């Protein structure tokens, strides 16, 4: 069980407090400059499979800008990210991207997939580009959250969540309410 301490949507970084956790290993952040061509390995819960999977590749560009779909489907632009050809998968986001020395150079945040024809005519998604937030950026957001003060796009505390969709243009109507969400628990319905 975890609680959101704070987040920065523009950096795609959040700090969580784990309940009853102790003795966890911490990462070793990369201590030298990353360069195009450097080897990287993304590690994460690929496709939500419940086990750690590694995807090896190399840095293809630094300080990139990419527009991704946010949690609600709206576009979000990430800047200053590392571009790689490591085949990170959905589910790897938030996981470490290790350099050749075993240090964490970044945190996997997004990827681009293309669909190719697979065996028996089935379509298969193939990751062609992966992006990572540089570890120094992620750690900077964490330190800002630890100060307890909002600054810029960094917000302390969890993001407000009602669990509803709304419809209408002149006045709003509740379109749906997520079961057991805050709004439903308060009695709001479609």
N, C-alpha and C positions, 0 to 999 in steps of 0.2 A: 504494500500500500504506500502511496506517495502523495505528497501535497506540492502544488506548484508554488514556489517561492517568488518567482518573477519570470519575465520573458521579454524578448525583443523580436517582434515579428519580422522587422526589416532584416535582421541578422539570422533569423530562423534558429534562435537559441533560447532554451529555457533552462532554469535551474529548478531541480526537484529536491525535496527533502523526503528521504525514505524513512518510513516508520520502522522502528526496532531493527535497524541495520547497523552493523559494526564490523570492523576488521576487513573492510572491502579494499581490494587493491586499487591504487590510483594509477593514472597514466603518467608517462614521461613525455612532456611536450617536446616537440622538435626544437632543437637549439641552434640550428644553422639554416641558412637561406635555402629555400626550395627553388629549383630551376626546371625549366622545360626539359623533358627527357628523363627526369628523376623517376625511379620506380616507386609505386604506391600500391598498397593493398587495402581495399575496403573490406571491413568485417562487419557483419550484421545479421539480422534475422530475416534473410532473404525470403520474400513471398510469405512471411509470417509462418514459416515452417517449424518454429520452435527450437531451432538449433543454429549455432553460429556457422556462417558460410563465408569463405574468403574469395574475393575477386581481385586479381592482380592486373595492373596496368601501369601507365606512366602519365606524368604531367604533360598535357598538351598545350596548356596556356595558363597564365596567371592573371590575377586582377580582372576577372571577367564579370560581365553583367548578364543575367539570365532572368527571363520572366517565366514564372511557374504558376500552376493553379494552387490557390490557397485552400485551406480546410473547407471553406464554404464555396469553393469553385471559382471565386473571383481571382483575377490575376494579381500576383505579387512579384515585385522585381527585387532580386537579390543582387548586390553589388560586391565586388572585391573577392569573388569566389575563385577557387582553384578548379580548372577544367581538366578532366582526365579521360582516358579511354578504358578505365577499369569498369567492368560490367556489373556495377552495383545494381541491385534490384529493389523494387518497392519492398519496404520492410527493413532495408539497410539504413534508412535515414536515422540520424542521431548516433550512428555507430562510428567508431574510429576509422581513420584512414592512415595507416602506418607507412612510414618511409622505410628505406632499406636497412636502417639502423634499429628498427623496432620502436621508434619514437612516433608519437601521434602528430602528424602534420596538419590534419584537418578533421572535420566532422562531416560525414556524408549528409548531403541535404537534398539533392535532386538528381534527376537523370532524364535522358531522352531515349525513347525506345522507338524502333521501327519494327514493322511486322514482316516476317519472311515466311515463305512456304516451308512447312515442315513435312515430316513423314506422313503418308496417307492423306495428303491434301490439307492437313491441319495448319492453321496459322500460328506462328510462334513469335512472341515479342522478344526482340533482342536489344539489349542496352547498347547504345552506340556512344553515348557521352554521359559521364557522371560529373557531378559538381560537389565540392566540399567547402565548407566555411573554414578559413584558416584557423588553426588552433589558437593563435594569439588573439584573433577577433572573438572567438567563443569565450576564452578565459577573461577577456576584457569585459564582456557582457556579464559574466558571472560575478566579477569583482564589483561592477556597478550595482548589481542586484543586492549583493551583500552589504552595501552601504545603507540599504533601506530607503534610498531616495530615487524616485523616478527621474530620468534625465533623457531628453531626446525621445527616441523610440523605445527606450528601456522602461518597462513598467514593473513595479514591485507588486506582488500579489497575483492571484489568479485572474484570468480574463473573465469578464462577466459573461454568464451563459444562462439564458432563459429556457432554451429548448423549444423554440417556436419558429414557425414560418409565418410571414404576414403577406396579405394581399391588399390590393386597392391602391388608388392614386390620390383620392381626396378623402382622407381618413383611412385608417388601417383596420383590417379585420384579421383575426387570428385564423390562419389557413390550416395549421396543424400544430399539435403539441406532442413533444417526445414523451412517450410513456415513462413514468417515474422521473421525469425532468423537473426542474424547479417550477416551471410554469404549471405543468400538470399537477404537481403536488400542491400548488396554491389554488387549484380549482379551475384554471383556464382550460378551455376546450375549443375546438374548431367552431 
